[in-house]
Amino acid sequence: MNAIDTYIENASEITQPIVIHLRQVIKTACPTIEEQLKWKAPSFELKGKIICSVMAFKGHVNFMITQGKFLETPAGVFENIGDKSNMTGLKGVKSINDLPKDDMLINTIKKAVEYSIAN
């Protein structure tokens, strides 16, 4: 069992399915992505650059895209994470039904990977 599996195992019953689903979506978007545990949360990296991360809390999950402010994404889906950060994401996800459709997430993650490789 790796660190991400342990993280998921220790997540709450509410957040486990969300984290598992996001992990699968991220791996579908980029099968070569590497999983790391950074700041005590799953981080998904490519060539040493963090593409996105997932944080499970007791009753919700946050999903962040590291350079999300530089990506074209559907309006109103992702919110800025901090004024001084380039991150965007989904905050307060309480069920898989709160997530955007998988195709949209996959396309956004692919854009994040392309941006990361180019920059």
Beta strands, then each sheet from edge to edge (+ up, - down):
strand 1: 34-38
strand 2: 41-46
strand 3: 49-56
strand 4: 61-65
strand 5: 79-80
strand 6: 88-93
sheet 1: 1+ 2- 3+ 4- 6+ 5-
end
